Amino acid sequence: MKGPGFDVTITMNDGDHPTMTVVVSGEFDASRVQSFDHGLRADLITVGEIVIDLRGTTIIDSSALGALVRICERAEAASASYSTLVERPFQMKLMQVTGLSEVLHVQHVTA
């Protein structure tokens, strides 16, 4: 899923503990949520862990946060573990202010 100012890369590790890693970069906003949501629906059932890497995002709006919550809910319904990686101060502050840092299992990763 790629567009001007936005990119999503999905990798799958099919080992003993199947993991889906979703790397999001650029402007994650309302205009990108539908393609993000649609691209992740089918694969959630087959993995044991989902990692959403938001470290490359420059914008995260409320629509994007809603999409992240939906993915987290689907992961939990499929008994998959879920975590969200952030690095930039605005990303961590956004998660804290919205109360989503615990819901999305946010991990603050520094370079």
ZARO-376048 format. One record per residue: residue in one letter; x, y, z of N, C-alpha, C in turn. Coordinates in steps of 0.2 Angstrom, whole numbers. Layout:
<atoms>
<atom><type>A</type><n_c1>X</n_c1><n_c2>Y</n_c2><n_c3>Z</n_c3><ca_c1>X</ca_c1><ca_c2>Y</ca_c2><ca_c3>Z</ca_c3><c_c1>X</c_c1><c_c2>Y</c_c2><c_c3>Z</c_c3></atom>
...
</atoms>
This chain:
<atoms>
<atom><type>M</type><n_c1>4</n_c1><n_c2>-6</n_c2><n_c3>0</n_c3><ca_c1>0</ca_c1><ca_c2>0</ca_c2><ca_c3>0</ca_c3><c_c1>4</c_c1><c_c2>6</c_c2><c_c3>0</c_c3></atom>
<atom><type>K</type><n_c1>5</n_c1><n_c2>9</n_c2><n_c3>-6</n_c3><ca_c1>9</ca_c1><ca_c2>15</ca_c2><ca_c3>-6</ca_c3><c_c1>5</c_c1><c_c2>21</c_c2><c_c3>-10</c_c3></atom>
<atom><type>G</type><n_c1>7</n_c1><n_c2>27</n_c2><n_c3>-8</n_c3><ca_c1>4</ca_c1><ca_c2>33</ca_c2><ca_c3>-11</ca_c3><c_c1>9</c_c1><c_c2>38</c_c2><c_c3>-9</c_c3></atom>
<atom><type>P</type><n_c1>7</n_c1><n_c2>44</n_c2><n_c3>-12</n_c3><ca_c1>12</ca_c1><ca_c2>50</ca_c2><ca_c3>-11</ca_c3><c_c1>12</c_c1><c_c2>52</c_c2><c_c3>-3</c_c3></atom>
<atom><type>G</type><n_c1>17</n_c1><n_c2>51</n_c2><n_c3>0</n_c3><ca_c1>18</ca_c1><ca_c2>53</ca_c2><ca_c3>7</ca_c3><c_c1>16</c_c1><c_c2>48</c_c2><c_c3>12</c_c3></atom>
<atom><type>F</type><n_c1>15</n_c1><n_c2>41</n_c2><n_c3>9</n_c3><ca_c1>12</ca_c1><ca_c2>36</ca_c2><ca_c3>13</ca_c3><c_c1>15</c_c1><c_c2>29</c_c2><c_c3>11</c_c3></atom>
<atom><type>D</type><n_c1>17</n_c1><n_c2>25</n_c2><n_c3>15</n_c3><ca_c1>19</ca_c1><ca_c2>18</ca_c2><ca_c3>13</ca_c3><c_c1>18</c_c1><c_c2>13</c_c2><c_c3>19</c_c3></atom>
<atom><type>V</type><n_c1>15</n_c1><n_c2>7</n_c2><n_c3>17</n_c3><ca_c1>15</ca_c1><ca_c2>2</ca_c2><ca_c3>22</ca_c3><c_c1>18</c_c1><c_c2>-4</c_c2><c_c3>19</c_c3></atom>
<atom><type>T</type><n_c1>22</n_c1><n_c2>-7</n_c2><n_c3>23</n_c3><ca_c1>26</ca_c1><ca_c2>-13</ca_c2><ca_c3>21</ca_c3><c_c1>24</c_c1><c_c2>-19</c_c2><c_c3>26</c_c3></atom>
<atom><type>I</type><n_c1>22</n_c1><n_c2>-24</n_c2><n_c3>24</n_c3><ca_c1>20</ca_c1><ca_c2>-30</ca_c2><ca_c3>28</ca_c3><c_c1>24</c_c1><c_c2>-36</c_c2><c_c3>27</c_c3></atom>
<atom><type>T</type><n_c1>27</n_c1><n_c2>-38</n_c2><n_c3>32</n_c3><ca_c1>32</ca_c1><ca_c2>-44</ca_c2><ca_c3>31</ca_c3><c_c1>29</c_c1><c_c2>-49</c_c2><c_c3>36</c_c3></atom>
<atom><type>M</type><n_c1>29</n_c1><n_c2>-55</n_c2><n_c3>34</n_c3><ca_c1>27</ca_c1><ca_c2>-61</ca_c2><ca_c3>38</ca_c3><c_c1>33</c_c1><c_c2>-66</c_c2><c_c3>40</c_c3></atom>
<atom><type>N</type><n_c1>33</n_c1><n_c2>-68</n_c2><n_c3>46</n_c3><ca_c1>38</ca_c1><ca_c2>-73</ca_c2><ca_c3>48</ca_c3><c_c1>34</c_c1><c_c2>-79</c_c2><c_c3>50</c_c3></atom>
<atom><type>D</type><n_c1>35</n_c1><n_c2>-84</n_c2><n_c3>46</n_c3><ca_c1>31</ca_c1><ca_c2>-90</ca_c2><ca_c3>47</ca_c3><c_c1>34</c_c1><c_c2>-95</c_c2><c_c3>51</c_c3></atom>
<atom><type>G</type><n_c1>38</n_c1><n_c2>-94</n_c2><n_c3>56</n_c3><ca_c1>42</ca_c1><ca_c2>-99</ca_c2><ca_c3>60</ca_c3><c_c1>37</c_c1><c_c2>-102</c_c2><c_c3>65</c_c3></atom>
<atom><type>D</type><n_c1>40</n_c1><n_c2>-104</n_c2><n_c3>71</n_c3><ca_c1>36</ca_c1><ca_c2>-107</ca_c2><ca_c3>76</ca_c3><c_c1>31</c_c1><c_c2>-102</c_c2><c_c3>79</c_c3></atom>
<atom><type>H</type><n_c1>32</n_c1><n_c2>-96</n_c2><n_c3>79</n_c3><ca_c1>27</ca_c1><ca_c2>-91</ca_c2><ca_c3>81</ca_c3><c_c1>26</c_c1><c_c2>-86</c_c2><c_c3>76</c_c3></atom>
<atom><type>P</type><n_c1>21</n_c1><n_c2>-87</n_c2><n_c3>71</n_c3><ca_c1>20</ca_c1><ca_c2>-83</ca_c2><ca_c3>66</ca_c3><c_c1>19</c_c1><c_c2>-76</c_c2><c_c3>68</c_c3></atom>
<atom><type>T</type><n_c1>23</n_c1><n_c2>-71</n_c2><n_c3>64</n_c3><ca_c1>23</ca_c1><ca_c2>-64</ca_c2><ca_c3>66</ca_c3><c_c1>21</c_c1><c_c2>-60</c_c2><c_c3>60</c_c3></atom>
<atom><type>M</type><n_c1>17</n_c1><n_c2>-55</n_c2><n_c3>60</n_c3><ca_c1>16</ca_c1><ca_c2>-50</ca_c2><ca_c3>55</ca_c3><c_c1>19</c_c1><c_c2>-44</c_c2><c_c3>58</c_c3></atom>
<atom><type>T</type><n_c1>23</n_c1><n_c2>-41</n_c2><n_c3>54</n_c3><ca_c1>26</ca_c1><ca_c2>-34</ca_c2><ca_c3>55</ca_c3><c_c1>23</c_c1><c_c2>-29</c_c2><c_c3>50</c_c3></atom>
<atom><type>V</type><n_c1>20</n_c1><n_c2>-24</n_c2><n_c3>52</n_c3><ca_c1>17</ca_c1><ca_c2>-19</ca_c2><ca_c3>48</ca_c3><c_c1>21</c_c1><c_c2>-12</c_c2><c_c3>49</c_c3></atom>
<atom><type>V</type><n_c1>25</n_c1><n_c2>-10</n_c2><n_c3>44</n_c3><ca_c1>29</ca_c1><ca_c2>-4</ca_c2><ca_c3>45</ca_c3><c_c1>25</c_c1><c_c2>2</c_c2><c_c3>41</c_c3></atom>
<atom><type>V</type><n_c1>23</n_c1><n_c2>7</n_c2><n_c3>45</n_c3><ca_c1>19</ca_c1><ca_c2>12</ca_c2><ca_c3>42</ca_c3><c_c1>24</c_c1><c_c2>19</c_c2><c_c3>42</c_c3></atom>
<atom><type>S</type><n_c1>24</n_c1><n_c2>22</n_c2><n_c3>36</n_c3><ca_c1>28</ca_c1><ca_c2>28</ca_c2><ca_c3>36</ca_c3><c_c1>24</c_c1><c_c2>33</c_c2><c_c3>32</c_c3></atom>
<atom><type>G</type><n_c1>26</n_c1><n_c2>40</n_c2><n_c3>34</n_c3><ca_c1>23</ca_c1><ca_c2>45</ca_c2><ca_c3>30</ca_c3><c_c1>17</c_c1><c_c2>48</c_c2><c_c3>34</c_c3></atom>
<atom><type>E</type><n_c1>12</n_c1><n_c2>50</n_c2><n_c3>30</n_c3><ca_c1>6</ca_c1><ca_c2>54</ca_c2><ca_c3>33</ca_c3><c_c1>0</c_c1><c_c2>48</c_c2><c_c3>34</c_c3></atom>
<atom><type>F</type><n_c1>-1</n_c1><n_c2>46</n_c2><n_c3>40</n_c3><ca_c1>-6</ca_c1><ca_c2>41</ca_c2><ca_c3>41</ca_c3><c_c1>-12</c_c1><c_c2>45</c_c2><c_c3>44</c_c3></atom>
<atom><type>D</type><n_c1>-16</n_c1><n_c2>46</n_c2><n_c3>39</n_c3><ca_c1>-22</ca_c1><ca_c2>50</ca_c2><ca_c3>40</ca_c3><c_c1>-29</c_c1><c_c2>47</c_c2><c_c3>37</c_c3></atom>
<atom><type>A</type><n_c1>-34</n_c1><n_c2>51</n_c2><n_c3>37</n_c3><ca_c1>-41</ca_c1><ca_c2>48</ca_c2><ca_c3>35</ca_c3><c_c1>-40</c_c1><c_c2>46</c_c2><c_c3>28</c_c3></atom>
<atom><type>S</type><n_c1>-36</n_c1><n_c2>49</n_c2><n_c3>24</n_c3><ca_c1>-36</ca_c1><ca_c2>47</ca_c2><ca_c3>17</ca_c3><c_c1>-33</c_c1><c_c2>40</c_c2><c_c3>15</c_c3></atom>
<atom><type>R</type><n_c1>-29</n_c1><n_c2>38</n_c2><n_c3>20</n_c3><ca_c1>-25</ca_c1><ca_c2>32</ca_c2><ca_c3>20</ca_c3><c_c1>-28</c_c1><c_c2>26</c_c2><c_c3>24</c_c3></atom>
<atom><type>V</type><n_c1>-33</n_c1><n_c2>27</n_c2><n_c3>28</n_c3><ca_c1>-36</ca_c1><ca_c2>22</ca_c2><ca_c3>33</ca_c3><c_c1>-39</c_c1><c_c2>16</c_c2><c_c3>29</c_c3></atom>
<atom><type>Q</type><n_c1>-43</n_c1><n_c2>18</n_c2><n_c3>24</n_c3><ca_c1>-47</ca_c1><ca_c2>12</ca_c2><ca_c3>21</ca_c3><c_c1>-42</c_c1><c_c2>7</c_c2><c_c3>18</c_c3></atom>
<atom><type>S</type><n_c1>-37</n_c1><n_c2>9</n_c2><n_c3>14</n_c3><ca_c1>-32</ca_c1><ca_c2>5</ca_c2><ca_c3>11</ca_c3><c_c1>-28</c_c1><c_c2>1</c_c2><c_c3>17</c_c3></atom>
<atom><type>F</type><n_c1>-27</n_c1><n_c2>4</n_c2><n_c3>22</n_c3><ca_c1>-23</ca_c1><ca_c2>1</ca_c2><ca_c3>28</ca_c3><c_c1>-27</c_c1><c_c2>-4</c_c2><c_c3>31</c_c3></atom>
<atom><type>D</type><n_c1>-34</n_c1><n_c2>-3</n_c2><n_c3>32</n_c3><ca_c1>-38</ca_c1><ca_c2>-7</ca_c2><ca_c3>35</ca_c3><c_c1>-39</c_c1><c_c2>-13</c_c2><c_c3>31</c_c3></atom>
<atom><type>H</type><n_c1>-41</n_c1><n_c2>-12</n_c2><n_c3>25</n_c3><ca_c1>-42</ca_c1><ca_c2>-17</ca_c2><ca_c3>20</ca_c3><c_c1>-36</c_c1><c_c2>-22</c_c2><c_c3>19</c_c3></atom>
<atom><type>G</type><n_c1>-30</n_c1><n_c2>-19</n_c2><n_c3>19</n_c3><ca_c1>-24</ca_c1><ca_c2>-23</ca_c2><ca_c3>17</ca_c3><c_c1>-23</c_c1><c_c2>-28</c_c2><c_c3>23</c_c3></atom>
<atom><type>L</type><n_c1>-25</n_c1><n_c2>-27</n_c2><n_c3>29</n_c3><ca_c1>-23</ca_c1><ca_c2>-31</ca_c2><ca_c3>35</ca_c3><c_c1>-29</c_c1><c_c2>-36</c_c2><c_c3>37</c_c3></atom>
<atom><type>R</type><n_c1>-35</n_c1><n_c2>-36</n_c2><n_c3>34</n_c3><ca_c1>-40</ca_c1><ca_c2>-40</ca_c2><ca_c3>37</ca_c3><c_c1>-39</c_c1><c_c2>-47</c_c2><c_c3>36</c_c3></atom>
<atom><type>A</type><n_c1>-37</n_c1><n_c2>-50</n_c2><n_c3>30</n_c3><ca_c1>-36</ca_c1><ca_c2>-57</ca_c2><ca_c3>29</ca_c3><c_c1>-31</c_c1><c_c2>-60</c_c2><c_c3>33</c_c3></atom>
<atom><type>D</type><n_c1>-25</n_c1><n_c2>-57</n_c2><n_c3>34</n_c3><ca_c1>-19</ca_c1><ca_c2>-60</ca_c2><ca_c3>37</ca_c3><c_c1>-19</c_c1><c_c2>-61</c_c2><c_c3>44</c_c3></atom>
<atom><type>L</type><n_c1>-24</n_c1><n_c2>-58</n_c2><n_c3>48</n_c3><ca_c1>-24</ca_c1><ca_c2>-58</ca_c2><ca_c3>55</ca_c3><c_c1>-25</c_c1><c_c2>-64</c_c2><c_c3>58</c_c3></atom>
<atom><type>I</type><n_c1>-29</n_c1><n_c2>-68</n_c2><n_c3>55</n_c3><ca_c1>-31</ca_c1><ca_c2>-75</ca_c2><ca_c3>57</ca_c3><c_c1>-25</c_c1><c_c2>-80</c_c2><c_c3>58</c_c3></atom>
<atom><type>T</type><n_c1>-20</n_c1><n_c2>-79</n_c2><n_c3>54</n_c3><ca_c1>-15</ca_c1><ca_c2>-84</ca_c2><ca_c3>53</ca_c3><c_c1>-9</c_c1><c_c2>-83</c_c2><c_c3>57</c_c3></atom>
<atom><type>V</type><n_c1>-9</n_c1><n_c2>-77</n_c2><n_c3>61</n_c3><ca_c1>-3</ca_c1><ca_c2>-75</ca_c2><ca_c3>65</ca_c3><c_c1>-4</c_c1><c_c2>-76</c_c2><c_c3>72</c_c3></atom>
<atom><type>G</type><n_c1>2</n_c1><n_c2>-76</n_c2><n_c3>76</n_c3><ca_c1>2</ca_c1><ca_c2>-77</ca_c2><ca_c3>83</ca_c3><c_c1>4</c_c1><c_c2>-70</c_c2><c_c3>86</c_c3></atom>
<atom><type>E</type><n_c1>7</n_c1><n_c2>-66</n_c2><n_c3>82</n_c3><ca_c1>9</ca_c1><ca_c2>-59</ca_c2><ca_c3>84</ca_c3><c_c1>9</c_c1><c_c2>-54</c_c2><c_c3>79</c_c3></atom>
<atom><type>I</type><n_c1>6</n_c1><n_c2>-48</n_c2><n_c3>81</n_c3><ca_c1>6</ca_c1><ca_c2>-42</ca_c2><ca_c3>76</ca_c3><c_c1>10</c_c1><c_c2>-37</c_c2><c_c3>79</c_c3></atom>
<atom><type>V</type><n_c1>15</n_c1><n_c2>-34</n_c2><n_c3>75</n_c3><ca_c1>19</ca_c1><ca_c2>-28</ca_c2><ca_c3>77</ca_c3><c_c1>17</c_c1><c_c2>-22</c_c2><c_c3>72</c_c3></atom>
<atom><type>I</type><n_c1>15</n_c1><n_c2>-17</n_c2><n_c3>74</n_c3><ca_c1>13</ca_c1><ca_c2>-11</ca_c2><ca_c3>70</ca_c3><c_c1>19</c_c1><c_c2>-6</c_c2><c_c3>72</c_c3></atom>
<atom><type>D</type><n_c1>23</n_c1><n_c2>-4</n_c2><n_c3>67</n_c3><ca_c1>29</ca_c1><ca_c2>0</ca_c2><ca_c3>68</ca_c3><c_c1>27</c_c1><c_c2>7</c_c2><c_c3>65</c_c3></atom>
<atom><type>L</type><n_c1>26</n_c1><n_c2>12</n_c2><n_c3>69</n_c3><ca_c1>24</ca_c1><ca_c2>18</ca_c2><ca_c3>67</ca_c3><c_c1>30</c_c1><c_c2>23</c_c2><c_c3>67</c_c3></atom>
<atom><type>R</type><n_c1>36</n_c1><n_c2>21</n_c2><n_c3>68</n_c3><ca_c1>41</ca_c1><ca_c2>25</ca_c2><ca_c3>69</ca_c3><c_c1>43</c_c1><c_c2>30</c_c2><c_c3>63</c_c3></atom>
<atom><type>G</type><n_c1>41</n_c1><n_c2>28</n_c2><n_c3>57</n_c3><ca_c1>42</ca_c1><ca_c2>32</ca_c2><ca_c3>51</ca_c3><c_c1>36</c_c1><c_c2>37</c_c2><c_c3>50</c_c3></atom>
<atom><type>T</type><n_c1>31</n_c1><n_c2>37</n_c2><n_c3>54</n_c3><ca_c1>25</ca_c1><ca_c2>41</ca_c2><ca_c3>52</ca_c3><c_c1>27</c_c1><c_c2>49</c_c2><c_c3>54</c_c3></atom>
<atom><type>T</type><n_c1>24</n_c1><n_c2>53</n_c2><n_c3>50</n_c3><ca_c1>25</ca_c1><ca_c2>60</ca_c2><ca_c3>51</ca_c3><c_c1>18</c_c1><c_c2>64</c_c2><c_c3>54</c_c3></atom>
<atom><type>I</type><n_c1>13</n_c1><n_c2>60</n_c2><n_c3>52</n_c3><ca_c1>6</ca_c1><ca_c2>62</ca_c2><ca_c3>54</ca_c3><c_c1>2</c_c1><c_c2>56</c_c2><c_c3>56</c_c3></atom>
<atom><type>I</type><n_c1>-1</n_c1><n_c2>57</n_c2><n_c3>62</n_c3><ca_c1>-6</ca_c1><ca_c2>51</ca_c2><ca_c3>64</ca_c3><c_c1>-12</c_c1><c_c2>55</c_c2><c_c3>66</c_c3></atom>
<atom><type>D</type><n_c1>-18</n_c1><n_c2>54</n_c2><n_c3>62</n_c3><ca_c1>-24</ca_c1><ca_c2>58</ca_c2><ca_c3>64</ca_c3><c_c1>-29</c_c1><c_c2>53</c_c2><c_c3>68</c_c3></atom>
<atom><type>S</type><n_c1>-34</n_c1><n_c2>56</n_c2><n_c3>70</n_c3><ca_c1>-39</ca_c1><ca_c2>52</ca_c2><ca_c3>74</ca_c3><c_c1>-42</c_c1><c_c2>46</c_c2><c_c3>70</c_c3></atom>
<atom><type>S</type><n_c1>-43</n_c1><n_c2>46</n_c2><n_c3>63</n_c3><ca_c1>-45</ca_c1><ca_c2>41</ca_c2><ca_c3>59</ca_c3><c_c1>-40</c_c1><c_c2>35</c_c2><c_c3>59</c_c3></atom>
<atom><type>A</type><n_c1>-33</n_c1><n_c2>37</n_c2><n_c3>59</n_c3><ca_c1>-28</ca_c1><ca_c2>32</ca_c2><ca_c3>59</ca_c3><c_c1>-28</c_c1><c_c2>28</c_c2><c_c3>66</c_c3></atom>
<atom><type>L</type><n_c1>-29</n_c1><n_c2>32</n_c2><n_c3>71</n_c3><ca_c1>-30</ca_c1><ca_c2>29</ca_c2><ca_c3>78</ca_c3><c_c1>-35</c_c1><c_c2>24</c_c2><c_c3>78</c_c3></atom>
<atom><type>G</type><n_c1>-41</n_c1><n_c2>26</n_c2><n_c3>75</n_c3><ca_c1>-47</ca_c1><ca_c2>21</ca_c2><ca_c3>75</ca_c3><c_c1>-45</c_c1><c_c2>15</c_c2><c_c3>72</c_c3></atom>
<atom><type>A</type><n_c1>-41</n_c1><n_c2>16</n_c2><n_c3>66</n_c3><ca_c1>-39</ca_c1><ca_c2>10</ca_c2><ca_c3>62</ca_c3><c_c1>-34</c_c1><c_c2>5</c_c2><c_c3>67</c_c3></atom>
<atom><type>L</type><n_c1>-30</n_c1><n_c2>8</n_c2><n_c3>70</n_c3><ca_c1>-26</ca_c1><ca_c2>5</ca_c2><ca_c3>75</ca_c3><c_c1>-29</c_c1><c_c2>1</c_c2><c_c3>80</c_c3></atom>
<atom><type>V</type><n_c1>-34</n_c1><n_c2>4</n_c2><n_c3>83</n_c3><ca_c1>-39</ca_c1><ca_c2>1</ca_c2><ca_c3>88</ca_c3><c_c1>-42</c_c1><c_c2>-5</c_c2><c_c3>85</c_c3></atom>
<atom><type>R</type><n_c1>-45</n_c1><n_c2>-4</n_c2><n_c3>79</n_c3><ca_c1>-49</ca_c1><ca_c2>-10</ca_c2><ca_c3>76</ca_c3><c_c1>-44</c_c1><c_c2>-16</c_c2><c_c3>74</c_c3></atom>
<atom><type>I</type><n_c1>-38</n_c1><n_c2>-14</n_c2><n_c3>72</n_c3><ca_c1>-33</ca_c1><ca_c2>-20</ca_c2><ca_c3>71</ca_c3><c_c1>-31</c_c1><c_c2>-23</c_c2><c_c3>77</c_c3></atom>
<atom><type>C</type><n_c1>-30</n_c1><n_c2>-19</n_c2><n_c3>83</n_c3><ca_c1>-29</ca_c1><ca_c2>-22</ca_c2><ca_c3>89</ca_c3><c_c1>-35</c_c1><c_c2>-27</c_c2><c_c3>92</c_c3></atom>
<atom><type>E</type><n_c1>-41</n_c1><n_c2>-24</n_c2><n_c3>91</n_c3><ca_c1>-47</ca_c1><ca_c2>-28</ca_c2><ca_c3>93</ca_c3><c_c1>-47</c_c1><c_c2>-35</c_c2><c_c3>89</c_c3></atom>
<atom><type>R</type><n_c1>-46</n_c1><n_c2>-34</n_c2><n_c3>82</n_c3><ca_c1>-46</ca_c1><ca_c2>-40</ca_c2><ca_c3>78</ca_c3><c_c1>-40</c_c1><c_c2>-45</c_c2><c_c3>80</c_c3></atom>
<atom><type>A</type><n_c1>-35</n_c1><n_c2>-43</n_c2><n_c3>82</n_c3><ca_c1>-29</ca_c1><ca_c2>-47</ca_c2><ca_c3>84</ca_c3><c_c1>-31</c_c1><c_c2>-51</c_c2><c_c3>90</c_c3></atom>
<atom><type>E</type><n_c1>-34</n_c1><n_c2>-47</n_c2><n_c3>95</n_c3><ca_c1>-36</ca_c1><ca_c2>-50</ca_c2><ca_c3>101</ca_c3><c_c1>-41</c_c1><c_c2>-55</c_c2><c_c3>100</c_c3></atom>
<atom><type>A</type><n_c1>-46</n_c1><n_c2>-54</n_c2><n_c3>96</n_c3><ca_c1>-51</ca_c1><ca_c2>-59</ca_c2><ca_c3>94</ca_c3><c_c1>-48</c_c1><c_c2>-65</c_c2><c_c3>91</c_c3></atom>
<atom><type>A</type><n_c1>-43</n_c1><n_c2>-64</n_c2><n_c3>88</n_c3><ca_c1>-39</ca_c1><ca_c2>-70</ca_c2><ca_c3>85</ca_c3><c_c1>-34</c_c1><c_c2>-73</c_c2><c_c3>89</c_c3></atom>
<atom><type>S</type><n_c1>-34</n_c1><n_c2>-71</n_c2><n_c3>95</n_c3><ca_c1>-29</ca_c1><ca_c2>-73</ca_c2><ca_c3>100</ca_c3><c_c1>-22</c_c1><c_c2>-72</c_c2><c_c3>98</c_c3></atom>
<atom><type>A</type><n_c1>-21</n_c1><n_c2>-67</n_c2><n_c3>95</n_c3><ca_c1>-14</ca_c1><ca_c2>-65</ca_c2><ca_c3>93</ca_c3><c_c1>-12</c_c1><c_c2>-59</c_c2><c_c3>98</c_c3></atom>
<atom><type>S</type><n_c1>-5</n_c1><n_c2>-59</n_c2><n_c3>99</n_c3><ca_c1>-3</ca_c1><ca_c2>-53</ca_c2><ca_c3>103</ca_c3><c_c1>-2</c_c1><c_c2>-47</c_c2><c_c3>99</c_c3></atom>
<atom><type>Y</type><n_c1>-1</n_c1><n_c2>-41</n_c2><n_c3>101</n_c3><ca_c1>-1</ca_c1><ca_c2>-35</ca_c2><ca_c3>98</ca_c3><c_c1>3</c_c1><c_c2>-30</c_c2><c_c3>101</c_c3></atom>
<atom><type>S</type><n_c1>7</n_c1><n_c2>-27</n_c2><n_c3>97</n_c3><ca_c1>11</ca_c1><ca_c2>-21</ca_c2><ca_c3>100</ca_c3><c_c1>12</c_c1><c_c2>-16</c_c2><c_c3>95</c_c3></atom>
<atom><type>T</type><n_c1>13</n_c1><n_c2>-10</n_c2><n_c3>97</n_c3><ca_c1>14</ca_c1><ca_c2>-4</ca_c2><ca_c3>93</ca_c3><c_c1>20</c_c1><c_c2>-1</c_c2><c_c3>95</c_c3></atom>
<atom><type>L</type><n_c1>25</n_c1><n_c2>1</n_c2><n_c3>90</n_c3><ca_c1>31</ca_c1><ca_c2>4</ca_c2><ca_c3>91</ca_c3><c_c1>31</c_c1><c_c2>11</c_c2><c_c3>89</c_c3></atom>
<atom><type>V</type><n_c1>33</n_c1><n_c2>15</n_c2><n_c3>93</n_c3><ca_c1>34</ca_c1><ca_c2>23</ca_c2><ca_c3>92</ca_c3><c_c1>41</c_c1><c_c2>25</c_c2><c_c3>94</c_c3></atom>
<atom><type>E</type><n_c1>43</n_c1><n_c2>30</n_c2><n_c3>91</n_c3><ca_c1>50</ca_c1><ca_c2>33</ca_c2><ca_c3>92</ca_c3><c_c1>50</c_c1><c_c2>40</c_c2><c_c3>94</c_c3></atom>
<atom><type>R</type><n_c1>46</n_c1><n_c2>44</n_c2><n_c3>90</n_c3><ca_c1>46</ca_c1><ca_c2>51</ca_c2><ca_c3>90</ca_c3><c_c1>42</c_c1><c_c2>54</c_c2><c_c3>96</c_c3></atom>
<atom><type>P</type><n_c1>44</n_c1><n_c2>59</n_c2><n_c3>99</n_c3><ca_c1>40</ca_c1><ca_c2>62</ca_c2><ca_c3>105</ca_c3><c_c1>33</c_c1><c_c2>63</c_c2><c_c3>103</c_c3></atom>
<atom><type>F</type><n_c1>31</n_c1><n_c2>66</n_c2><n_c3>97</n_c3><ca_c1>24</ca_c1><ca_c2>67</ca_c2><ca_c3>96</ca_c3><c_c1>20</c_c1><c_c2>61</c_c2><c_c3>96</c_c3></atom>
<atom><type>Q</type><n_c1>23</n_c1><n_c2>55</n_c2><n_c3>93</n_c3><ca_c1>20</ca_c1><ca_c2>49</ca_c2><ca_c3>93</ca_c3><c_c1>18</c_c1><c_c2>46</c_c2><c_c3>100</c_c3></atom>
<atom><type>M</type><n_c1>23</n_c1><n_c2>47</n_c2><n_c3>105</n_c3><ca_c1>22</ca_c1><ca_c2>44</ca_c2><ca_c3>111</ca_c3><c_c1>17</c_c1><c_c2>49</c_c2><c_c3>115</c_c3></atom>
<atom><type>K</type><n_c1>17</n_c1><n_c2>56</n_c2><n_c3>114</n_c3><ca_c1>13</ca_c1><ca_c2>60</ca_c2><ca_c3>117</ca_c3><c_c1>6</c_c1><c_c2>59</c_c2><c_c3>115</c_c3></atom>
<atom><type>L</type><n_c1>5</n_c1><n_c2>58</n_c2><n_c3>108</n_c3><ca_c1>-2</ca_c1><ca_c2>56</ca_c2><ca_c3>106</ca_c3><c_c1>-5</c_c1><c_c2>50</c_c2><c_c3>109</c_c3></atom>
<atom><type>M</type><n_c1>-1</n_c1><n_c2>45</n_c2><n_c3>110</n_c3><ca_c1>-4</ca_c1><ca_c2>39</ca_c2><ca_c3>113</ca_c3><c_c1>-5</c_c1><c_c2>40</c_c2><c_c3>120</c_c3></atom>
<atom><type>Q</type><n_c1>-1</n_c1><n_c2>44</n_c2><n_c3>123</n_c3><ca_c1>-3</ca_c1><ca_c2>45</ca_c2><ca_c3>131</ca_c3><c_c1>-9</c_c1><c_c2>50</c_c2><c_c3>131</c_c3></atom>
<atom><type>V</type><n_c1>-9</n_c1><n_c2>55</n_c2><n_c3>128</n_c3><ca_c1>-15</ca_c1><ca_c2>60</ca_c2><ca_c3>128</ca_c3><c_c1>-22</c_c1><c_c2>57</c_c2><c_c3>126</c_c3></atom>
<atom><type>T</type><n_c1>-22</n_c1><n_c2>52</n_c2><n_c3>121</n_c3><ca_c1>-28</ca_c1><ca_c2>49</ca_c2><ca_c3>119</ca_c3><c_c1>-29</c_c1><c_c2>43</c_c2><c_c3>124</c_c3></atom>
<atom><type>G</type><n_c1>-25</n_c1><n_c2>41</n_c2><n_c3>128</n_c3><ca_c1>-26</ca_c1><ca_c2>35</ca_c2><ca_c3>132</ca_c3><c_c1>-25</c_c1><c_c2>29</c_c2><c_c3>129</c_c3></atom>
<atom><type>L</type><n_c1>-22</n_c1><n_c2>29</n_c2><n_c3>123</n_c3><ca_c1>-21</ca_c1><ca_c2>23</ca_c2><ca_c3>119</ca_c3><c_c1>-15</c_c1><c_c2>19</c_c2><c_c3>120</c_c3></atom>
<atom><type>S</type><n_c1>-10</n_c1><n_c2>22</n_c2><n_c3>124</n_c3><ca_c1>-4</ca_c1><ca_c2>18</ca_c2><ca_c3>125</ca_c3><c_c1>-4</c_c1><c_c2>11</c_c2><c_c3>128</c_c3></atom>
<atom><type>E</type><n_c1>-9</n_c1><n_c2>10</n_c2><n_c3>133</n_c3><ca_c1>-10</ca_c1><ca_c2>4</ca_c2><ca_c3>135</ca_c3><c_c1>-14</c_c1><c_c2>-1</c_c2><c_c3>131</c_c3></atom>
<atom><type>V</type><n_c1>-20</n_c1><n_c2>2</n_c2><n_c3>128</n_c3><ca_c1>-24</ca_c1><ca_c2>-1</ca_c2><ca_c3>123</ca_c3><c_c1>-20</c_c1><c_c2>-4</c_c2><c_c3>118</c_c3></atom>
<atom><type>L</type><n_c1>-16</n_c1><n_c2>0</n_c2><n_c3>115</n_c3><ca_c1>-12</ca_c1><ca_c2>-2</ca_c2><ca_c3>109</ca_c3><c_c1>-5</c_c1><c_c2>-6</c_c2><c_c3>111</c_c3></atom>
<atom><type>H</type><n_c1>-4</n_c1><n_c2>-7</n_c2><n_c3>117</n_c3><ca_c1>2</ca_c1><ca_c2>-10</ca_c2><ca_c3>119</ca_c3><c_c1>8</c_c1><c_c2>-6</c_c2><c_c3>116</c_c3></atom>
<atom><type>V</type><n_c1>9</n_c1><n_c2>0</n_c2><n_c3>117</n_c3><ca_c1>14</ca_c1><ca_c2>5</ca_c2><ca_c3>114</ca_c3><c_c1>21</c_c1><c_c2>4</c_c2><c_c3>118</c_c3></atom>
<atom><type>Q</type><n_c1>26</n_c1><n_c2>3</n_c2><n_c3>113</n_c3><ca_c1>33</ca_c1><ca_c2>2</ca_c2><ca_c3>116</ca_c3><c_c1>36</c_c1><c_c2>8</c_c2><c_c3>113</c_c3></atom>
<atom><type>H</type><n_c1>39</n_c1><n_c2>12</n_c2><n_c3>117</n_c3><ca_c1>43</ca_c1><ca_c2>18</ca_c2><ca_c3>115</ca_c3><c_c1>51</c_c1><c_c2>15</c_c2><c_c3>113</c_c3></atom>
<atom><type>V</type><n_c1>52</n_c1><n_c2>15</n_c2><n_c3>107</n_c3><ca_c1>59</ca_c1><ca_c2>13</ca_c2><ca_c3>105</ca_c3><c_c1>63</c_c1><c_c2>19</c_c2><c_c3>103</c_c3></atom>
<atom><type>T</type><n_c1>69</n_c1><n_c2>19</n_c2><n_c3>105</n_c3><ca_c1>74</ca_c1><ca_c2>24</ca_c2><ca_c3>104</ca_c3><c_c1>79</c_c1><c_c2>21</c_c2><c_c3>99</c_c3></atom>
<atom><type>A</type><n_c1>81</n_c1><n_c2>26</n_c2><n_c3>94</n_c3><ca_c1>87</ca_c1><ca_c2>24</ca_c2><ca_c3>89</ca_c3><c_c1>93</c_c1><c_c2>22</c_c2><c_c3>93</c_c3></atom>
</atoms>
